[in-house]
Amino acid sequence: MENLKTKLFGFAILLFFSTAVFSQDLDTMKAAFTRSYTYEKNKDYAKAIKEIVAVYDEKSYETNIRLGWLYYENGSYTSSAQYYAKAIVLMPYSIEARLGYVLPEKALGNSDLVIAGYEAILKIDPQNSYVNYNLGLIYYNKKDYQTAFTYLEKDANMYPFDYDITSLYAWTNFQLGKLREAKVLFTKVLLISPGDTSATQGLSLIK
């Protein structure tokens, strides 16, 4: 019995010190993040990064995603992508980390990685409007109107009175020769944004 009490006492002491150390680490982390936000607000990204690097933990989602963002803001796109990738490994279902990863890859002109990044998000969240729209826009600019249509059709059904979605969906239908549908959509755009130049131009092209 005495041995058990000794063990329990020892465990309590260990738990106390572990909690104290964790509390100190948390305070240090909070202080570093606070200073980092202040430097970021002043656009001093180098110092904002330095604060997080000082408390960096490779197993910490928070420090990885924070560095991903700060390196992106600093124009260090390769480093940004690396930290966002680490955040994704730590939390594979994180939409914010995957959206973050796309930012530096887009800035680097890695269109294939951007598309792959967006498609990975849709596997987790198929109804993600932002991602569906951006994939539709990418394929529209590639003149792959049929693929663009598949993403924009879904988006247009979810947000039928959104200007950007309806306008791009209208032009996609026009490019596919679906003139009746395009006319209806261009007309809807004019209800969302009366006098819209793009919609007016689209209607003028439909006989």
ZAMARNU-288780 format. One record per residue (C-alpha): residue number from 1; residue in three letters; chain; y, z, x. Coordinates in nm, 3 decimals. Layout:
SITE  num  residu  chaine        y        z        x
SITE  NUM     ALA       A        Y        Z        X
...
This chain:
SITE  num  residu  chaine        y        z        x
SITE    1     MET       A    0.000    0.000    0.000
SITE    2     GLU       A    0.232    0.092    0.283
SITE    3     ASN       A    0.156   -0.242    0.447
SITE    4     LEU       A    0.251   -0.426    0.130
SITE    5     LYS       A    0.582   -0.239    0.108
SITE    6     THR       A    0.655   -0.333    0.468
SITE    7     LYS       A    0.586   -0.697    0.396
SITE    8     LEU       A    0.802   -0.693    0.084
SITE    9     PHE       A    1.084   -0.524    0.273
SITE   10     GLY       A    1.059   -0.784    0.548
SITE   11     PHE       A    1.066   -1.065    0.292
SITE   12     ALA       A    1.374   -0.915    0.125
SITE   13     ILE       A    1.554   -0.897    0.461
SITE   14     LEU       A    1.461   -1.259    0.538
SITE   15     LEU       A    1.577   -1.370    0.194
SITE   16     PHE       A    1.906   -1.185    0.241
SITE   17     PHE       A    1.978   -1.351    0.576
SITE   18     SER       A    1.868   -1.694    0.448
SITE   19     THR       A    2.105   -1.660    0.151
SITE   20     ALA       A    2.387   -1.547    0.377
SITE   21     VAL       A    2.335   -1.843    0.613
SITE   22     PHE       A    2.317   -2.083    0.317
SITE   23     SER       A    2.640   -1.937    0.181
SITE   24     GLN       A    2.810   -1.981    0.520
SITE   25     ASP       A    2.683   -2.339    0.543
SITE   26     LEU       A    2.805   -2.412    0.191
SITE   27     ASP       A    3.149   -2.271    0.271
SITE   28     THR       A    3.163   -2.483    0.586
SITE   29     MET       A    3.058   -2.791    0.389
SITE   30     LYS       A    3.313   -2.730    0.113
SITE   31     ALA       A    3.592   -2.683    0.368
SITE   32     ALA       A    3.497   -3.004    0.549
SITE   33     PHE       A    3.488   -3.204    0.226
SITE   34     THR       A    3.824   -3.058    0.119
SITE   35     ARG       A    3.989   -3.160    0.447
SITE   36     SER       A    3.819   -3.499    0.428
SITE   37     TYR       A    3.965   -3.566    0.082
SITE   38     THR       A    4.311   -3.471    0.207
SITE   39     TYR       A    4.287   -3.712    0.501
SITE   40     GLU       A    4.153   -3.984    0.272
SITE   41     LYS       A    4.446   -3.937    0.034
SITE   42     ASN       A    4.677   -3.998    0.331
SITE   43     LYS       A    4.466   -4.302    0.428
SITE   44     ASP       A    4.368   -4.140    0.757
SITE   45     TYR       A    4.008   -4.253    0.726
SITE   46     ALA       A    3.915   -4.184    1.087
SITE   47     LYS       A    3.990   -3.811    1.047
SITE   48     ALA       A    3.830   -3.805    0.702
SITE   49     ILE       A    3.513   -3.945    0.857
SITE   50     LYS       A    3.526   -3.699    1.148
SITE   51     GLU       A    3.526   -3.403    0.907
SITE   52     ILE       A    3.205   -3.519    0.738
SITE   53     VAL       A    3.037   -3.617    1.064
SITE   54     ALA       A    3.092   -3.258    1.182
SITE   55     VAL       A    2.875   -3.127    0.896
SITE   56     TYR       A    2.649   -3.430    0.863
SITE   57     ASP       A    2.289   -3.376    0.759
SITE   58     GLU       A    2.067   -3.683    0.748
SITE   59     LYS       A    1.878   -3.527    0.456
SITE   60     SER       A    2.196   -3.468    0.259
SITE   61     TYR       A    2.265   -3.728   -0.010
SITE   62     GLU       A    2.622   -3.601   -0.037
SITE   63     THR       A    2.718   -3.647    0.329
SITE   64     ASN       A    2.552   -3.989    0.344
SITE   65     ILE       A    2.720   -4.128    0.035
SITE   66     ARG       A    3.055   -3.980    0.140
SITE   67     LEU       A    3.032   -4.150    0.480
SITE   68     GLY       A    2.925   -4.474    0.313
SITE   69     TRP       A    3.246   -4.472    0.111
SITE   70     LEU       A    3.474   -4.364    0.394
SITE   71     TYR       A    3.340   -4.621    0.639
SITE   72     TYR       A    3.392   -4.886    0.368
SITE   73     GLU       A    3.751   -4.774    0.318
SITE   74     ASN       A    3.797   -4.783    0.695
SITE   75     GLY       A    3.672   -5.143    0.710
SITE   76     SER       A    3.360   -5.046    0.905
SITE   77     TYR       A    3.129   -5.234    0.671
SITE   78     THR       A    2.810   -5.230    0.876
SITE   79     SER       A    2.824   -4.851    0.916
SITE   80     SER       A    2.910   -4.817    0.548
SITE   81     ALA       A    2.602   -5.013    0.442
SITE   82     GLN       A    2.381   -4.804    0.672
SITE   83     TYR       A    2.491   -4.475    0.517
SITE   84     TYR       A    2.465   -4.607    0.163
SITE   85     ALA       A    2.113   -4.725    0.246
SITE   86     LYS       A    2.025   -4.375    0.365
SITE   87     ALA       A    2.160   -4.231    0.040
SITE   88     ILE       A    1.940   -4.471   -0.156
SITE   89     VAL       A    1.632   -4.360    0.038
SITE   90     LEU       A    1.714   -3.997   -0.044
SITE   91     MET       A    1.775   -4.068   -0.414
SITE   92     PRO       A    1.609   -4.400   -0.510
SITE   93     TYR       A    1.730   -4.387   -0.871
SITE   94     SER       A    2.094   -4.337   -0.780
SITE   95     ILE       A    2.302   -4.613   -0.938
SITE   96     GLU       A    2.619   -4.498   -0.760
SITE   97     ALA       A    2.456   -4.532   -0.417
SITE   98     ARG       A    2.331   -4.882   -0.497
SITE   99     LEU       A    2.669   -4.989   -0.634
SITE  100     GLY       A    2.823   -4.846   -0.319
SITE  101     TYR       A    2.581   -5.038   -0.096
SITE  102     VAL       A    2.688   -5.366   -0.257
SITE  103     LEU       A    3.054   -5.312   -0.157
SITE  104     PRO       A    3.019   -5.351    0.222
SITE  105     GLU       A    2.757   -5.624    0.187
SITE  106     LYS       A    3.000   -5.818   -0.032
SITE  107     ALA       A    3.276   -5.764    0.224
SITE  108     LEU       A    3.043   -5.892    0.497
SITE  109     GLY       A    2.967   -6.203    0.291
SITE  110     ASN       A    2.598   -6.118    0.256
SITE  111     SER       A    2.559   -6.274   -0.089
SITE  112     ASP       A    2.178   -6.257   -0.086
SITE  113     LEU       A    2.188   -5.882   -0.021
SITE  114     VAL       A    2.453   -5.839   -0.291
SITE  115     ILE       A    2.231   -6.017   -0.544
SITE  116     ALA       A    1.928   -5.815   -0.432
SITE  117     GLY       A    2.131   -5.495   -0.463
SITE  118     TYR       A    2.240   -5.579   -0.816
SITE  119     GLU       A    1.890   -5.682   -0.921
SITE  120     ALA       A    1.753   -5.352   -0.790
SITE  121     ILE       A    2.000   -5.171   -1.015
SITE  122     LEU       A    1.888   -5.370   -1.318
SITE  123     LYS       A    1.531   -5.260   -1.257
SITE  124     ILE       A    1.654   -4.905   -1.308
SITE  125     ASP       A    1.922   -4.976   -1.567
SITE  126     PRO       A    1.865   -5.318   -1.734
SITE  127     GLN       A    2.165   -5.272   -1.966
SITE  128     ASN       A    2.418   -5.209   -1.691
SITE  129     SER       A    2.715   -5.414   -1.811
SITE  130     TYR       A    2.904   -5.414   -1.480
SITE  131     VAL       A    2.604   -5.546   -1.291
SITE  132     ASN       A    2.509   -5.806   -1.552
SITE  133     TYR       A    2.865   -5.938   -1.553
SITE  134     ASN       A    2.887   -5.957   -1.174
SITE  135     LEU       A    2.555   -6.138   -1.145
SITE  136     GLY       A    2.672   -6.377   -1.415
SITE  137     LEU       A    2.992   -6.438   -1.219
SITE  138     ILE       A    2.805   -6.493   -0.893
SITE  139     TYR       A    2.574   -6.752   -1.046
SITE  140     TYR       A    2.861   -6.917   -1.234
SITE  141     ASN       A    3.045   -6.965   -0.905
SITE  142     LYS       A    2.724   -7.106   -0.759
SITE  143     LYS       A    2.724   -7.351   -1.053
SITE  144     ASP       A    2.387   -7.215   -1.160
SITE  145     TYR       A    2.505   -7.191   -1.518
SITE  146     GLN       A    2.164   -7.134   -1.674
SITE  147     THR       A    2.099   -6.825   -1.465
SITE  148     ALA       A    2.453   -6.705   -1.528
SITE  149     PHE       A    2.388   -6.746   -1.900
SITE  150     THR       A    2.087   -6.510   -1.895
SITE  151     TYR       A    2.299   -6.224   -1.760
SITE  152     LEU       A    2.610   -6.295   -1.965
SITE  153     GLU       A    2.426   -6.338   -2.293
SITE  154     LYS       A    2.296   -5.984   -2.263
SITE  155     ASP       A    2.641   -5.855   -2.173
SITE  156     ALA       A    2.811   -6.042   -2.457
SITE  157     ASN       A    2.572   -5.885   -2.707
SITE  158     MET       A    2.650   -5.538   -2.575
SITE  159     TYR       A    3.027   -5.590   -2.548
SITE  160     PRO       A    3.117   -5.873   -2.789
SITE  161     PHE       A    3.492   -5.804   -2.780
SITE  162     ASP       A    3.541   -5.758   -2.406
SITE  163     TYR       A    3.787   -6.009   -2.258
SITE  164     ASP       A    3.624   -6.073   -1.918
SITE  165     ILE       A    3.272   -6.102   -2.056
SITE  166     THR       A    3.366   -6.320   -2.353
SITE  167     SER       A    3.582   -6.552   -2.142
SITE  168     LEU       A    3.318   -6.608   -1.874
SITE  169     TYR       A    3.046   -6.643   -2.137
SITE  170     ALA       A    3.259   -6.906   -2.314
SITE  171     TRP       A    3.299   -7.111   -1.997
SITE  172     THR       A    2.928   -7.076   -1.919
SITE  173     ASN       A    2.841   -7.214   -2.261
SITE  174     PHE       A    3.089   -7.495   -2.206
SITE  175     GLN       A    2.935   -7.586   -1.870
SITE  176     LEU       A    2.590   -7.593   -2.034
SITE  177     GLY       A    2.715   -7.835   -2.300
SITE  178     LYS       A    2.693   -7.576   -2.577
SITE  179     LEU       A    3.027   -7.683   -2.716
SITE  180     ARG       A    3.001   -7.530   -3.062
SITE  181     GLU       A    2.921   -7.191   -2.914
SITE  182     ALA       A    3.192   -7.233   -2.652
SITE  183     LYS       A    3.451   -7.314   -2.919
SITE  184     VAL       A    3.364   -6.999   -3.115
SITE  185     LEU       A    3.386   -6.789   -2.799
SITE  186     PHE       A    3.715   -6.940   -2.680
SITE  187     THR       A    3.857   -6.870   -3.024
SITE  188     LYS       A    3.739   -6.510   -2.997
SITE  189     VAL       A    3.909   -6.480   -2.659
SITE  190     LEU       A    4.237   -6.575   -2.827
SITE  191     LEU       A    4.187   -6.287   -3.069
SITE  192     ILE       A    4.136   -6.049   -2.777
SITE  193     SER       A    4.422   -6.197   -2.575
SITE  194     PRO       A    4.653   -6.416   -2.790
SITE  195     GLY       A    4.791   -6.713   -2.598
SITE  196     ASP       A    4.532   -6.680   -2.321
SITE  197     THR       A    4.570   -6.978   -2.088
SITE  198     SER       A    4.202   -7.006   -1.996
SITE  199     ALA       A    4.083   -7.004   -2.356
SITE  200     THR       A    4.352   -7.251   -2.461
SITE  201     GLN       A    4.247   -7.484   -2.181
SITE  202     GLY       A    3.883   -7.451   -2.282
SITE  203     LEU       A    3.955   -7.542   -2.644
SITE  204     SER       A    4.160   -7.844   -2.534
SITE  205     LEU       A    3.854   -7.978   -2.349
SITE  206     ILE       A    3.632   -7.960   -2.655
SITE  207     LYS       A    3.663   -8.267   -2.881
